[in-house]
Amino acid sequence: MSDLGDLEARIDAAQDKHKPKEESELSKTLNAGMEFTAPILGGILIGYGLDRWLETKPIFILSLFLLGVGAGFVNIYKASQNIGGTIGYSELHQREKNAKTSQNADSEREESEKDA
């Protein structure tokens, strides 16, 4: 029986090693910050380069800054709604949300699957 117990322990250890790890809250926050600031900085840098090259001082830097702000907000919205993630991830995320917020998440999910 000890061999069977050792085998089960090794199987459990191997399965735990391959489980996907959950993102921490700090990781999610830093990711959201990068999703917002990267397009803004990119717009400023490209706008600055175009303004220097074409000798049109504030036009491109301002317009691409505003475009970067808009793109940053779109990125944050997409990240918060799980749009553009992997296939099936948003459905899984919605089930996890339901499980955390409602007592009868399984019955709600079954009802929604019947309606579809």
CYANA upper distance limits for C-alpha pairs under 8 A (distance plus 0.5 A):
  1 MET  CA      5 GLY  CA      6.84
  2 SER  CA      6 ASP  CA      6.56
  3 ASP  CA      7 LEU  CA      6.60
  4 LEU  CA      8 GLU  CA      6.69
  5 GLY  CA      9 ALA  CA      6.67
  6 ASP  CA     10 ARG  CA      6.68
  7 LEU  CA     11 ILE  CA      6.62
  8 GLU  CA     12 ASP  CA      6.59
  9 ALA  CA     13 ALA  CA      6.62
 10 ARG  CA     14 ALA  CA      6.63
 11 ILE  CA     15 GLN  CA      6.65
 12 ASP  CA     16 ASP  CA      6.58
 13 ALA  CA     17 LYS  CA      6.74
 14 ALA  CA     18 HIS  CA      7.23
 15 GLN  CA     19 LYS  CA      6.93
 23 GLU  CA     27 SER  CA      6.57
 23 GLU  CA     28 LYS  CA      7.09
 24 SER  CA     28 LYS  CA      6.88
 25 GLU  CA     29 THR  CA      6.65
 26 LEU  CA     30 LEU  CA      6.62
 27 SER  CA     31 ASN  CA      6.54
 28 LYS  CA     32 ALA  CA      6.67
 29 THR  CA     33 GLY  CA      6.74
 30 LEU  CA     34 MET  CA      6.74
 31 ASN  CA     35 GLU  CA      6.61
 32 ALA  CA     36 PHE  CA      6.80
 32 ALA  CA     76 ILE  CA      6.75
 32 ALA  CA     79 ALA  CA      7.98
 33 GLY  CA     37 THR  CA      6.62
 34 MET  CA     38 ALA  CA      6.14
 35 GLU  CA     39 PRO  CA      7.92
 35 GLU  CA     72 GLY  CA      6.69
 35 GLU  CA     75 ASN  CA      6.43
 35 GLU  CA     76 ILE  CA      6.96
 36 PHE  CA     40 ILE  CA      7.64
 36 PHE  CA     69 VAL  CA      7.96
 36 PHE  CA     71 ALA  CA      8.20
 36 PHE  CA     72 GLY  CA      4.57
 36 PHE  CA     73 PHE  CA      7.00
 36 PHE  CA     75 ASN  CA      7.16
 36 PHE  CA     76 ILE  CA      6.96
 37 THR  CA     41 LEU  CA      6.64
 37 THR  CA     72 GLY  CA      7.14
 38 ALA  CA     42 GLY  CA      6.52
 38 ALA  CA     72 GLY  CA      8.07
 39 PRO  CA     43 GLY  CA      6.46
 39 PRO  CA     68 GLY  CA      5.17
 39 PRO  CA     69 VAL  CA      7.54
 39 PRO  CA     71 ALA  CA      6.84
 39 PRO  CA     72 GLY  CA      6.42
 40 ILE  CA     44 ILE  CA      6.73
 40 ILE  CA     64 LEU  CA      8.42
 40 ILE  CA     65 PHE  CA      6.20
 40 ILE  CA     66 LEU  CA      8.27
 40 ILE  CA     67 LEU  CA      8.19
 40 ILE  CA     68 GLY  CA      4.62
 40 ILE  CA     69 VAL  CA      6.04
 40 ILE  CA     71 ALA  CA      8.37
 40 ILE  CA     72 GLY  CA      7.39
 41 LEU  CA     45 LEU  CA      6.65
 41 LEU  CA     65 PHE  CA      8.21
 41 LEU  CA     68 GLY  CA      7.96
 42 GLY  CA     46 ILE  CA      6.59
 42 GLY  CA     68 GLY  CA      7.74
 43 GLY  CA     47 GLY  CA      6.32
 43 GLY  CA     61 ILE  CA      7.59
 43 GLY  CA     64 LEU  CA      5.14
 43 GLY  CA     65 PHE  CA      5.57
 43 GLY  CA     67 LEU  CA      7.56
 43 GLY  CA     68 GLY  CA      5.83
 44 ILE  CA     48 TYR  CA      6.45
 44 ILE  CA     61 ILE  CA      5.91
 44 ILE  CA     62 LEU  CA      8.13
 44 ILE  CA     64 LEU  CA      6.77
 44 ILE  CA     65 PHE  CA      5.81
 44 ILE  CA     68 GLY  CA      8.42
 45 LEU  CA     49 GLY  CA      6.72
 45 LEU  CA     61 ILE  CA      8.15
 46 ILE  CA     50 LEU  CA      6.65
 46 ILE  CA     61 ILE  CA      7.90
 46 ILE  CA     64 LEU  CA      8.04
 47 GLY  CA     51 ASP  CA      6.50
 47 GLY  CA     59 ILE  CA      8.47
 47 GLY  CA     60 PHE  CA      5.07
 47 GLY  CA     61 ILE  CA      4.34
 47 GLY  CA     62 LEU  CA      7.83
 47 GLY  CA     63 SER  CA      8.16
 47 GLY  CA     64 LEU  CA      6.25
 47 GLY  CA     65 PHE  CA      8.01
 48 TYR  CA     52 ARG  CA      6.69
 48 TYR  CA     60 PHE  CA      7.48
 48 TYR  CA     61 ILE  CA      5.80
 49 GLY  CA     53 TRP  CA      6.61
 50 LEU  CA     54 LEU  CA      6.37
 50 LEU  CA     55 GLU  CA      8.36
 50 LEU  CA     56 THR  CA      8.42
 50 LEU  CA     60 PHE  CA      7.02
 50 LEU  CA     61 ILE  CA      8.38
 51 ASP  CA     55 GLU  CA      5.76
 51 ASP  CA     56 THR  CA      5.31
 51 ASP  CA     57 LYS  CA      5.59
 51 ASP  CA     58 PRO  CA      7.39
 51 ASP  CA     59 ILE  CA      7.61
 51 ASP  CA     60 PHE  CA      6.38
 51 ASP  CA     61 ILE  CA      7.35
 52 ARG  CA     56 THR  CA      7.45
 52 ARG  CA     57 LYS  CA      7.40
 56 THR  CA     60 PHE  CA      7.92
 57 LYS  CA     61 ILE  CA      8.25
 58 PRO  CA     62 LEU  CA      6.45
 59 ILE  CA     63 SER  CA      6.68
 60 PHE  CA     64 LEU  CA      6.29
 61 ILE  CA     65 PHE  CA      6.37
 62 LEU  CA     66 LEU  CA      6.76
 63 SER  CA     67 LEU  CA      6.71
 64 LEU  CA     68 GLY  CA      6.45
 65 PHE  CA     69 VAL  CA      6.77
 66 LEU  CA     70 GLY  CA      6.81
 67 LEU  CA     71 ALA  CA      6.66
 68 GLY  CA     72 GLY  CA      6.49
 69 VAL  CA     73 PHE  CA      6.83
 70 GLY  CA     74 VAL  CA      6.79
 71 ALA  CA     75 ASN  CA      6.63
 72 GLY  CA     76 ILE  CA      6.75
 73 PHE  CA     77 TYR  CA      6.64
 74 VAL  CA     78 LYS  CA      6.59
 75 ASN  CA     79 ALA  CA      6.59
 76 ILE  CA     80 SER  CA      6.60
 77 TYR  CA     81 GLN  CA      6.66
 78 LYS  CA     82 ASN  CA      6.25
 78 LYS  CA     83 ILE  CA      5.34
 78 LYS  CA     84 GLY  CA      7.51
 79 ALA  CA     83 ILE  CA      6.95
 81 GLN  CA     90 SER  CA      8.39
 82 ASN  CA     89 TYR  CA      8.08
 82 ASN  CA     90 SER  CA      6.08
 83 ILE  CA     90 SER  CA      7.82
 85 GLY  CA     89 TYR  CA      6.91
 85 GLY  CA     90 SER  CA      7.67
 86 THR  CA     90 SER  CA      8.39
 88 GLY  CA     92 LEU  CA      6.87
 89 TYR  CA     93 HIS  CA      6.51
 90 SER  CA     94 GLN  CA      6.58
 91 GLU  CA     95 ARG  CA      6.85
 92 LEU  CA     96 GLU  CA      6.82
 93 HIS  CA     97 LYS  CA      6.73
 94 GLN  CA     98 ASN  CA      6.70
 95 ARG  CA     99 ALA  CA      6.59
 95 ARG  CA    105 ALA  CA      8.12
 95 ARG  CA    109 ARG  CA      8.10
 96 GLU  CA    100 LYS  CA      6.73
 97 LYS  CA    101 THR  CA      6.71
 98 ASN  CA    102 SER  CA      6.16
 98 ASN  CA    105 ALA  CA      5.98
 99 ALA  CA    103 GLN  CA      7.61
 99 ALA  CA    104 ASN  CA      8.20
 99 ALA  CA    105 ALA  CA      5.68
 99 ALA  CA    106 ASP  CA      8.20
104 ASN  CA    108 GLU  CA      6.91
105 ALA  CA    109 ARG  CA      6.59
106 ASP  CA    110 GLU  CA      6.69
107 SER  CA    111 GLU  CA      6.66
108 GLU  CA    112 SER  CA      6.73
109 ARG  CA    113 GLU  CA      6.65
110 GLU  CA    114 LYS  CA      6.69
111 GLU  CA    115 ASP  CA      6.84
112 SER  CA    116 ALA  CA      6.89
